[in-house]
Amino acid sequence: MKKLVSLGELLMRLSCEDALRFSQVNNFKVVYGGSEANVLITATNFGLKTEFLSVLPKNDLGKSALNDLRNNRVGLNHIKFQGKRLGLYFLETGAINRAGKVIYDRENSAFSEIDLSWFNWDEIFKDCNWFHWSGITPAISANAAQVILYAVEVAKSKGIKISADLNYRGNLWQYKEAKPQEAMSKLLAKSDVLLAGAYACSQFFDIKDAQDNSKLSNVLKQKFPALQKIAITNREEINASHHKWSADLFTGSELLSSSQYDIYPIVDRVGAGDSFMGALIYGLQHFENQKALDFATAASCLKHSIVGDFNRVSKEEVLGLIEGDGSGRIKR
């Protein structure tokens, strides 16, 4: 079976419980996550063979961070244990009209020190037909930006399909050599499938005049001709607890639209975009374009009901939602 490969940082997430604020908590709930790992968990649960590339500290925290991926059958044959520090982020969940907050603590993490020489790239890409990257990785450090560009170039040279999620994180592009637009442009020039959004496009590429998803897709296609498909998720935030969720998929010749889901109350929105991406990667390899879009949108809708970064729903649950079974009744 061909495999999906992704490279990124695995993080410890420390969350306030019960909608408490940082100033109120005496302890945090610990889970692990990270954009690329989230994508792989989703894709593996739907039946794809996957492989995760990362660097973790050589201590018990680094080893513990891999447990969920191992339990969900994500391949871990190319994990490197180097350095001393696991990246962290703290989450204060929003509620009703109060927005959520994230505080990153990732500087000088083990992953930030990643080096090209630590990996056998021919072995990594053996039997690989899809490579996924996110805009978070080149934002972490100059080392990470160099490695992800090299990985994309190797994948491209081998004829491997490449997907990307812009994932703009302004607080991460802080290292001295950081040039977000230049770095992202080089990566996207070699990518085939993109998950984008108006905000990320405005920050990375100064695209500000795209009034709708059709125009935004055309602007991106003109700027990056290699792109074959462009997905855009639509989140209408009524308040922190109530969102409407849908997506569009530009195929190069037409813009397809999904159903809109009314999500209330939201249990956990973190990782919803990653679950969309993982489901889209699966869907584009198994369904025609419209069903792939519907599958990804439904999967990410269901992610809003799952605590933690990882989406833990089955293919059957997603297909059931597509077919109209959104009642939430107990399956007996």
C-alpha positions as CSV (number, residue, x, y, z in Angstrom):
1,M,0.0,0.0,0.0
2,K,1.2,3.5,-0.9
3,K,1.7,5.9,2.1
4,L,1.1,9.5,3.1
5,V,4.1,11.1,4.7
6,S,4.2,14.4,6.7
7,L,6.9,16.2,8.7
8,G,6.2,18.5,11.6
9,E,6.4,19.2,15.3
10,L,4.5,17.2,17.9
11,L,3.5,19.3,20.9
12,M,2.2,18.9,24.4
13,R,-1.1,20.8,24.8
14,L,-2.1,22.1,28.3
15,S,-5.7,23.1,28.4
16,C,-7.8,25.0,30.9
17,E,-10.8,22.8,31.9
18,D,-14.4,23.7,32.1
19,A,-14.0,27.0,30.2
20,L,-11.8,28.4,33.0
21,R,-9.4,31.3,32.3
22,F,-5.6,31.0,32.7
23,S,-5.9,33.2,35.9
24,Q,-8.3,30.6,37.4
25,V,-6.7,27.3,36.8
26,N,-4.6,25.3,39.3
27,N,-3.9,22.4,36.9
28,F,-4.1,21.7,33.2
29,K,-5.4,18.8,31.1
30,V,-2.6,17.3,29.0
31,V,-3.0,16.0,25.5
32,Y,-0.7,15.9,22.5
33,G,-1.1,17.3,19.0
34,G,0.3,19.3,16.1
35,S,-1.0,20.1,12.7
36,E,0.8,17.4,10.7
37,A,0.2,14.7,13.3
38,N,-3.5,15.6,13.4
39,V,-3.7,15.2,9.6
40,L,-2.0,11.8,9.8
41,I,-4.3,10.5,12.6
42,T,-7.4,11.4,10.6
43,A,-6.0,9.8,7.4
44,T,-4.9,6.7,9.2
45,N,-8.3,6.3,10.8
46,F,-9.9,6.3,7.4
47,G,-7.6,3.6,6.1
48,L,-4.5,5.3,4.6
49,K,-1.0,4.0,5.5
50,T,0.9,7.0,7.0
51,E,4.4,7.9,8.2
52,F,5.3,10.8,10.6
53,L,8.7,12.5,10.5
54,S,9.6,14.5,13.6
55,V,12.2,15.3,16.2
56,L,11.4,14.8,19.9
57,P,13.5,15.1,23.1
58,K,15.2,12.0,24.3
59,N,13.2,11.8,27.5
60,D,9.9,10.4,28.9
61,L,7.9,13.3,27.6
62,G,9.1,12.8,24.1
63,K,8.3,9.1,24.2
64,S,4.9,9.7,25.7
65,A,4.0,12.2,23.0
66,L,4.1,9.4,20.4
67,N,1.6,7.1,22.2
68,D,-1.6,8.3,20.5
69,L,0.1,8.1,17.1
70,R,1.4,4.6,17.8
71,N,-2.0,3.5,19.1
72,N,-3.6,4.8,15.9
73,R,-1.2,2.9,13.7
74,V,0.7,6.0,12.3
75,G,4.1,4.9,11.1
76,L,7.0,6.1,13.4
77,N,10.0,4.6,11.7
78,H,11.7,7.9,11.1
79,I,11.3,9.7,14.5
80,K,14.6,11.2,15.8
81,F,15.2,11.6,19.5
82,Q,17.5,14.6,19.8
83,G,17.6,17.6,22.1
84,K,16.1,18.2,25.5
85,R,12.8,20.2,25.1
86,L,9.3,19.3,23.9
87,G,7.3,22.2,22.4
88,L,4.3,23.3,24.4
89,Y,1.2,25.3,23.9
90,F,-1.4,26.4,26.4
91,L,-5.1,26.7,25.5
92,E,-7.8,28.8,27.1
93,T,-11.1,27.6,25.5
94,G,-13.5,30.4,24.6
95,A,-17.1,30.3,25.6
96,I,-20.2,32.2,24.3
97,N,-18.9,35.7,23.5
98,R,-15.4,35.3,25.0
99,A,-12.8,34.3,22.5
100,G,-10.2,31.5,23.2
101,K,-6.5,32.1,23.6
102,V,-3.3,30.2,22.7
103,I,0.1,30.8,24.3
104,Y,3.0,29.1,22.5
105,D,6.2,27.9,24.3
106,R,8.2,26.4,21.5
107,E,11.4,28.3,21.3
108,N,14.5,26.1,21.3
109,S,12.4,22.9,21.2
110,A,14.0,19.7,20.0
111,F,12.2,20.0,16.6
112,S,13.5,23.5,16.0
113,E,17.1,22.0,15.8
114,I,16.1,19.6,13.0
115,D,18.9,18.8,10.5
116,L,18.7,17.4,6.9
117,S,21.5,14.9,7.7
118,W,19.3,13.1,10.3
119,F,17.0,11.5,7.7
120,N,17.4,9.0,4.9
121,W,15.1,10.7,2.4
122,D,15.1,8.0,-0.2
123,E,14.0,5.5,2.4
124,I,11.4,7.9,3.8
125,F,9.8,8.4,0.3
126,K,9.9,4.8,-0.7
127,D,6.4,3.6,-1.5
128,C,5.1,7.2,-0.8
129,N,2.5,8.7,-3.1
130,W,1.5,11.8,-1.1
131,F,3.5,14.3,1.0
132,H,1.8,16.9,3.2
133,W,3.3,20.0,4.8
134,S,1.9,23.0,6.7
135,G,2.9,26.6,7.0
136,I,3.6,26.0,10.7
137,T,6.8,24.1,10.1
138,P,8.8,26.8,8.2
139,A,7.7,29.3,10.9
140,I,9.5,27.4,13.7
141,S,13.1,28.0,12.8
142,A,15.6,28.5,10.0
143,N,16.5,24.8,10.3
144,A,12.9,23.7,10.0
145,A,12.3,26.0,7.0
146,Q,15.4,24.5,5.2
147,V,14.3,20.9,5.9
148,I,10.7,21.3,4.8
149,L,11.8,22.9,1.5
150,Y,14.3,20.1,0.9
151,A,11.6,17.5,1.7
152,V,9.2,19.1,-0.8
153,E,11.8,19.3,-3.5
154,V,12.7,15.6,-3.1
155,A,9.0,14.6,-3.1
156,K,8.5,16.7,-6.3
157,S,11.5,15.1,-8.0
158,K,10.0,11.7,-7.3
159,G,6.5,12.6,-8.7
160,I,4.8,12.4,-5.3
161,K,1.6,14.4,-4.9
162,I,2.2,17.3,-2.5
163,S,-0.5,19.0,-0.3
164,A,-0.2,22.1,1.9
165,D,-2.1,23.9,4.6
166,L,-1.2,27.6,4.9
167,N,-1.8,27.7,8.7
168,Y,-0.5,31.2,9.3
169,R,0.9,31.6,12.8
170,G,2.2,35.1,13.2
171,N,3.6,34.5,16.6
172,L,6.0,31.8,15.3
173,W,7.8,33.7,12.5
174,Q,10.3,35.2,14.9
175,Y,13.7,33.9,14.0
176,K,16.2,36.3,12.5
177,E,16.2,34.9,9.0
178,A,12.4,34.6,8.8
179,K,11.0,35.6,5.4
180,P,7.4,34.2,5.4
181,Q,6.3,35.3,1.9
182,E,9.6,34.1,0.3
183,A,9.6,30.8,2.1
184,M,5.9,30.0,1.5
185,S,6.1,31.0,-2.2
186,K,9.0,28.5,-2.8
187,L,7.0,25.7,-1.1
188,L,3.7,26.4,-2.8
189,A,5.4,26.6,-6.2
190,K,6.0,22.9,-5.9
191,S,2.6,21.9,-4.3
192,D,-0.4,20.3,-6.0
193,V,-3.3,20.7,-3.4
194,L,-3.8,23.6,-1.0
195,L,-6.0,24.3,2.0
196,A,-6.2,28.1,2.1
197,G,-8.1,31.0,3.7
198,A,-8.5,34.7,3.0
199,Y,-6.7,35.7,6.3
200,A,-3.7,33.5,5.7
201,C,-3.4,34.6,2.0
202,S,-3.5,38.3,3.1
203,Q,-0.8,37.7,5.6
204,F,1.5,35.6,3.5
205,F,1.0,37.0,0.0
206,D,-0.8,40.4,0.6
207,I,-3.9,39.1,-1.3
208,K,-6.5,41.5,-0.1
209,D,-9.0,42.1,-2.9
210,A,-10.4,38.6,-3.3
211,Q,-14.1,39.2,-2.3
212,D,-15.1,35.6,-2.5
213,N,-13.6,32.1,-2.7
214,S,-13.9,31.9,-6.4
215,K,-11.8,35.0,-6.9
216,L,-9.3,34.0,-4.2
217,S,-8.9,30.6,-5.8
218,N,-8.2,32.1,-9.2
219,V,-5.7,34.6,-7.8
220,L,-3.9,31.7,-6.0
221,K,-3.9,29.6,-9.2
222,Q,-2.4,32.5,-11.2
223,K,0.3,33.0,-8.6
224,F,1.0,29.3,-8.2
225,P,0.2,27.5,-11.5
226,A,1.2,24.1,-10.2
227,L,-1.8,24.0,-7.9
228,Q,-4.4,21.5,-9.1
229,K,-6.9,21.9,-6.4
230,I,-7.6,24.6,-3.8
231,A,-9.8,24.0,-0.7
232,I,-11.2,26.8,1.4
233,T,-13.0,26.3,4.7
234,N,-15.7,28.7,5.7
235,R,-16.2,29.3,9.4
236,E,-19.1,31.7,10.4
237,E,-18.5,32.5,14.1
238,I,-21.8,33.4,15.7
239,N,-20.0,33.3,19.0
240,A,-17.2,31.1,20.6
241,S,-19.7,28.3,21.2
242,H,-21.7,28.4,18.0
243,H,-20.2,28.2,14.5
244,K,-21.5,27.4,11.0
245,W,-19.1,25.4,9.0
246,S,-18.8,24.6,5.2
247,A,-16.1,24.5,2.5
248,D,-15.4,25.0,-1.2
249,L,-13.1,23.2,-3.5
250,F,-11.7,24.8,-6.7
251,T,-10.8,22.1,-9.2
252,G,-9.3,24.4,-11.8
253,S,-12.4,24.6,-13.9
254,E,-15.2,25.0,-11.3
255,L,-15.8,25.9,-7.6
256,L,-17.7,23.1,-5.7
257,S,-19.5,23.8,-2.4
258,S,-20.4,21.6,0.5
259,S,-23.4,21.6,2.8
260,Q,-23.2,24.0,5.7
261,Y,-23.3,22.5,9.2
262,D,-24.6,24.3,12.3
263,I,-22.3,23.4,15.2
264,Y,-23.6,24.1,18.7
265,P,-22.3,23.7,21.3
266,I,-18.7,23.3,20.2
267,V,-16.7,20.9,22.3
268,D,-13.2,21.5,20.9
269,R,-12.5,23.4,17.7
270,V,-8.7,22.9,17.7
271,G,-7.6,20.6,14.9
272,A,-10.8,21.0,12.8
273,G,-8.8,22.3,9.8
274,D,-6.3,19.5,10.1
275,S,-9.1,16.9,10.2
276,F,-10.5,18.5,7.1
277,M,-7.1,18.2,5.4
278,G,-6.6,14.6,6.4
279,A,-10.1,13.6,5.2
280,L,-9.6,15.5,2.0
281,I,-6.4,13.7,1.2
282,Y,-8.2,10.4,1.8
283,G,-11.3,11.6,-0.2
284,L,-9.4,12.8,-3.2
285,Q,-7.8,9.3,-3.5
286,H,-11.1,7.4,-3.1
287,F,-14.0,9.6,-4.3
288,E,-14.8,12.1,-7.1
289,N,-14.3,15.7,-6.2
290,Q,-17.7,16.6,-4.8
291,K,-17.9,13.6,-2.5
292,A,-14.3,14.2,-1.4
293,L,-15.2,17.8,-0.4
294,D,-18.4,16.6,1.3
295,F,-16.4,13.9,3.2
296,A,-13.8,16.4,4.4
297,T,-16.4,18.9,5.5
298,A,-18.4,16.3,7.4
299,A,-15.3,14.9,9.1
300,S,-14.2,18.3,10.3
301,C,-17.7,19.1,11.5
302,L,-17.6,16.0,13.7
303,K,-14.1,16.9,15.0
304,H,-15.8,19.9,16.8
305,S,-17.4,17.2,19.1
306,I,-14.1,15.6,20.0
307,V,-11.8,16.7,22.9
308,G,-8.2,17.1,22.0
309,D,-6.3,17.8,18.7
310,F,-6.9,14.5,17.1
311,N,-10.1,13.6,15.2
312,R,-11.3,10.2,16.5
313,V,-14.2,9.4,14.1
314,S,-14.7,6.5,11.7
315,K,-15.3,6.6,8.0
316,E,-18.7,5.1,8.7
317,E,-19.6,8.0,11.0
318,V,-18.6,10.6,8.4
319,L,-20.5,8.9,5.6
320,G,-23.5,8.7,8.0
321,L,-23.4,12.4,8.5
322,I,-23.1,13.1,4.8
323,E,-26.2,11.0,4.3
324,G,-28.2,13.0,6.8
325,D,-27.7,11.2,10.1
326,G,-26.8,14.1,12.3
327,S,-29.2,13.3,15.1
328,G,-26.6,12.1,17.6
329,R,-28.8,9.3,18.8
330,I,-27.2,6.3,20.5
331,K,-26.1,3.5,18.3
332,R,-27.4,0.3,19.9
